[in-house]
Amino acid sequence: MEAVRADPEIMHGTPCFAGTRVPATILFDYLRAGSTVAEFLEQYPTVSREQVDSVLATAERQFEIPRRAAG
C-alpha cells in the first residue's frame, strides 16, 4: 500500500496521505509540537496507523548514516 501520494488534482500536488487530503507534513508538525502519533490519528481519522508508520520509517531511512565497523 502506498502511504503518501502527490496528485496534481489533490491539494495542488502536495504530498498527502494516500486516499486523503491530509498533507504528510502535518504529521511532522504535530510531532515537532510535542503531540503523539495517537493524538494525530485522533485528529485525522482518515489516516491509518500503517500510513503513519510507513512515513516515519521512510523519514528514518532518509537520515540513516552508514556506521563504520568498530576496531
ZALODREN-876080 format. One line per field, with one value per residue (C-alpha): residue number from 0; residue in three letters; x, y, z. Coordinates in nm, 4 decimals. Layout:
! residues N
num	NUM_...
residuo	ALA_...
c1	X_...
c2	Y_...
c3	Z_...
! end
This chain:
! residues 71
num	0_1_2_3_4_5_6_7_8_9_10_11_12_13_14_15_16_17_18_19_20_21_22_23_24_25_26_27_28_29_30_31_32_33_34_35_36_37_38_39_40_41_42_43_44_45_46_47_48_49_50_51_52_53_54_55_56_57_58_59_60_61_62_63_64_65_66_67_68_69_70
residuo	MET_GLU_ALA_VAL_ARG_ALA_ASP_PRO_GLU_ILE_MET_HIS_GLY_THR_PRO_CYS_PHE_ALA_GLY_THR_ARG_VAL_PRO_ALA_THR_ILE_LEU_PHE_ASP_TYR_LEU_ARG_ALA_GLY_SER_THR_VAL_ALA_GLU_PHE_LEU_GLU_GLN_TYR_PRO_THR_VAL_SER_ARG_GLU_GLN_VAL_ASP_SER_VAL_LEU_ALA_THR_ALA_GLU_ARG_GLN_PHE_GLU_ILE_PRO_ARG_ARG_ALA_ALA_GLY
c1	0.0000_0.1199_0.1327_0.1752_0.0675_0.1232_-0.1590_-0.1863_-0.5649_-0.5496_-0.4183_-0.2280_0.0085_0.1091_0.2173_-0.0791_-0.1572_-0.2986_-0.6761_-0.6975_-0.6446_-0.4150_-0.0661_0.2023_0.3952_0.1191_0.2341_0.5769_0.4205_0.2292_0.5351_0.7523_0.4889_0.5099_0.1922_0.1818_0.1005_-0.2194_-0.3208_-0.2501_-0.4577_-0.7420_-0.7433_-0.7136_-0.9150_-0.8861_-0.5134_-0.4240_-0.1619_0.0053_0.0399_0.1959_0.4359_0.5369_0.6040_0.8096_1.0108_1.0793_1.1950_1.4181_1.5806_1.6461_1.8643_2.0472_2.4190_2.6300_2.8096_3.1789_3.2960_3.4371_3.8003
c2	0.0000_0.3462_0.5696_0.9072_1.0276_1.3525_1.4138_1.7479_1.7204_1.6948_1.9858_2.1206_1.8223_1.8497_1.5033_1.3771_1.0559_0.8327_0.8448_1.1651_1.5388_1.5411_1.6688_1.4346_1.7295_1.7828_1.4649_1.6190_1.9465_1.7515_1.5590_1.8720_2.0414_1.7547_1.5715_1.1954_0.9799_0.8784_1.2442_1.2959_0.9905_1.1082_1.4448_1.2863_0.9617_0.9179_0.8459_0.4923_0.3885_0.1876_0.5017_0.6921_0.4066_0.3933_0.7691_0.7607_0.4610_0.6353_0.9506_0.7430_0.5725_0.9111_1.0106_0.6834_0.7295_0.4328_0.3029_0.2281_-0.1071_-0.0965_-0.1617
c3	0.0000_-0.0882_0.2210_0.0522_-0.2863_-0.4756_-0.7213_-0.9025_-0.8688_-0.4874_-0.2793_-0.5842_-0.5805_-0.2140_-0.0914_0.1128_0.2916_0.0169_-0.0076_0.1977_0.1647_0.4711_0.3832_0.5148_0.6596_0.9160_1.0918_1.1447_1.2615_1.5267_1.6418_1.6490_1.8678_2.1181_2.0202_1.9934_1.6932_1.8742_1.9017_1.5322_1.4382_1.6606_1.4817_1.1339_1.1387_0.7608_0.8053_0.9145_1.1656_0.8890_0.6757_0.9661_1.0403_0.6740_0.6573_0.9771_0.8557_0.5247_0.7040_0.9305_0.6312_0.4703_0.7655_0.8237_0.8447_0.7452_1.0523_1.0445_1.1662_1.5178_1.5560
! end
